[in-house]
């Protein structure tokens, strides 16, 4: 196989700005030969970038099911709730699949995809759990496996969403309502469940979680001082979550989400008429704004995972405790500090930097995916069966949070299978 032909399902932020961008920059490896995307402008942008003929541009993945196999690979990067069916279709038609996380927002479908992948041993189903591919977490894994600090005992892991990112994606944006997409622990943090399990080198045994939507919700909306639109709000200037600040300020963010052609006029129009211009206290969001999850692994390792909207930085920080020392890390700063018991000096490690999102994880994951296909070697870090485990953990954590119970993972899976 000289060049891999790719069918792209979903041309949003991940499909267009990550996967398609990589392929454009590496034309000797792959080419997008067909695209399925409901947004006409986004679909047109991909078609023009790869010179895709009109008969291979589709409004929906459903239009692809009646086509002969159009390439060797299907990359699925559409909405969470629409992952299962195109993935099943792709495997049945003989495609290798790179599936954006989460696998699906339905636990039964996750388990089914894991089983379906086993029935297609000559095809690769890879889930985009990018953290395993970042030099930052690869270095931490190396330290653990080297035993230079003894045995791993416990992990404290924080996903600091960032107040602006939470407001954009989980209050106003596509992942704000779990009834329509996924609970936050799944949509944002299934790959944190995955990385914790990878670092612990064991299966999760028990899980408990606590959290709620307590601040960025309608009970804090004051109709006397606030407006449903930030453009009209009397206290907009003092509000850190102001859409005016985020999208029209000195350092505007994620404008392509508001309009594919983000001129000032188009952005103002989006703020006037669309969800991204709404007050954060007057949206139909229901996902938690903070959550703490406690995990116990079969090998005795314990972990805590904190997920919060209320942070200045948008990053991940981690602390690992061993029998002979400890490790602390900040992925944004690309620093890992190693401290050994009985010694005053500490070692600071700066892992190699790789271009691309998620601190190079995006790039290295895509490289690994295409290399695996070209080499016909499907022994990768993020197989479907491994990813099912982390998704089960996310669903179990949400079940624990909603029902105030400690969840035994094996019993949780057994109950689902029996149903």
Secondary structure as UniProt FT lines:
FT   STRAND          4..9
FT   HELIX           13..14
FT   HELIX           15..20
FT   HELIX           21..25
FT   TURN            26..29
FT   STRAND          30..36
FT   HELIX           40..50
FT   HELIX           54..56
FT   STRAND          57..58
FT   HELIX           61..64
FT   TURN            65..66
FT   STRAND          73..76
FT   HELIX           80..82
FT   HELIX           84..93
FT   STRAND          96..99
FT   HELIX           107..118
FT   TURN            121..122
FT   STRAND          125..127
FT   HELIX           130..133
FT   HELIX           135..146
FT   TURN            147..149
FT   STRAND          152..160
FT   HELIX           163..166
FT   HELIX           167..171
FT   TURN            174..175
FT   TURN            178..180
FT   HELIX           184..187
FT   TURN            188..189
FT   HELIX           190..200
FT   STRAND          204..212
FT   HELIX           218..220
FT   TURN            223..225
FT   HELIX           230..232
FT   TURN            234..235
FT   HELIX           236..238
FT   TURN            240..241
FT   HELIX           243..248
FT   TURN            250..251
FT   HELIX           255..258
FT   HELIX           264..273
FT   HELIX           275..277
FT   TURN            280..281
FT   STRAND          290..297
FT   TURN            298..299
FT   STRAND          302..308
FT   STRAND          315..322
FT   STRAND          325..330
FT   TURN            331..334
FT   STRAND          335..340
FT   TURN            341..342
FT   STRAND          346..349
FT   TURN            357..360
FT   HELIX           361..375
FT   HELIX           384..403
FT   STRAND          407..408
FT   HELIX           409..418
//
